[in-house]
Amino acid sequence: MSGELRALVACLLLALVVATSCAAPGAPGGGQPQPQAQGGTSSAAPAAPGAPPDSARQAAPAGVASAAGALPPLSPPVPVRVATVGLVGEAGVFIALGKGYFKEAGLDVQLVDVRLAPDQVALLLSGDLDYGQSPPAALLYNVAARNAGVRVVANGSIIPHSTSLSSGFAIRNELLDSGAVRSPSDLKGRTIALPAAANTTEVYVDRLMAQGGLTYDDVNITIVPGFPDMVGALKNGAVDGAVLVEPFFTVAEAQGVARLTYPISQVYPGASAYALLVGPRFAQEQREAANRFMVAYIRGQRDFYRAFVDKSDVAGQEPILGFLREYTPFKDVKDTPMLLRAAGNTVDPNNDLLPEVWREAQDFFVKRGSVPTPVDVNQLLDPSYTDYALSRLGRFQ
């Protein structure tokens, strides 16, 4: 890592970590990045060398998808380090890993436990990580404003327009049962827990407050980095509501603490819940491997789509649920209905990036002051890897 790049990383983190620490379930607070390799290799459908054609977003011949598997894997296999926080939104990676799609492409994918987004970005910039995971967050726009090279290359999970109970806003049972909170307007002055500052959970809360004629500033926000800690804060009355994901709704309900009241799908449909980031060093030095990675990733996303979204392959649900048990906090969860709720978000089988969603999030962060210098989102979103993958796989119809 050069002195200039090291200085850039230090500057970014010093300026942004307070406003943009984006934590995931059970995330530790602060400290230096402590990546912990989880092991595991994966495989992707190999992609042909060369730049993607201009027509890559057009429907490809039906035989192209099977032809993708005819290319020999990269040899020796290329190591690829992918950050994980153990969320269902990473299912595309887990499926491609579990089904061997990465391995078919000659990619040796290792999952690395890095829970905080600033830590992930620092490691992507230094080249110690190749891929990261994040929702739209102020940190990413601020990095893009410096042309540091971290790019969003794929959607993870997308909040569906249909009702999904996988994530949303929980309110303490005491407030619901007493009638103290009957609508979003009753949340004025209440204390709300979020898993991170300056990411899309703030946009969600702002939208929810607007339904009650309020704004984000009409509630007291506190950051509680770990979802299990949020359940504890609800239980002891330290917070009145919290943004949660499964399995923590089920935990809170089983303990008689709180219950899901406003699913995110009813408040912020179409939002990008999670996105895949690529680091500048890997993008520059391993373009062929990065192209093949995207082919494998989209194959995994399409398996998820067929199993859980259009349900053309319901039989495919069980092996995918097995991967979710293996790679997420659901390891000991035998309750299949709970897992199905957790898998309630949607994915785009063609991975069309969502510039309008990223623009809306940036507008909110600019208004809040967490993004001082707005950027053209095209500086952040890079569809070229998807263009290449679709040239190999064809568009999903």
Secondary structure, 3 states (H helix, E strand, C coil): CCHHHHHHHHHHHHHHHHHHCECCCCCCCCCCCCCEEEECCCECCCCCCCCCCCCCCCCCCCCHHHHHCCCCCCCCCEEEEEEECCCHHHHHHHHHHHCCHHHHHCEEEEEEECCCHHHHHHHHHHCCCCEEEECCEHHHHHHHHCCCCCEEEEECCECCCCCCCCEEEEEEHHHHHHCCCCCHHHHCCCEEEECECCEHHHHHHHHHHHCCCCCHHHCEEEECCCHHHHHHHHHCCCCCEEEEECCHHHHHHHCCCEEEEEEHHHHCCCCECCEEEECHHHHHHCHHHHHHHHHHHHHHHHHHHHHHHCCCCHHHHHHHHHHHHHHCCCCCCCCHHHHHHHCCCECCCCCCCCHHHHHHHHHHHHHHCCCCCCCCHHHCECCHHHHHHHHHHCCCC
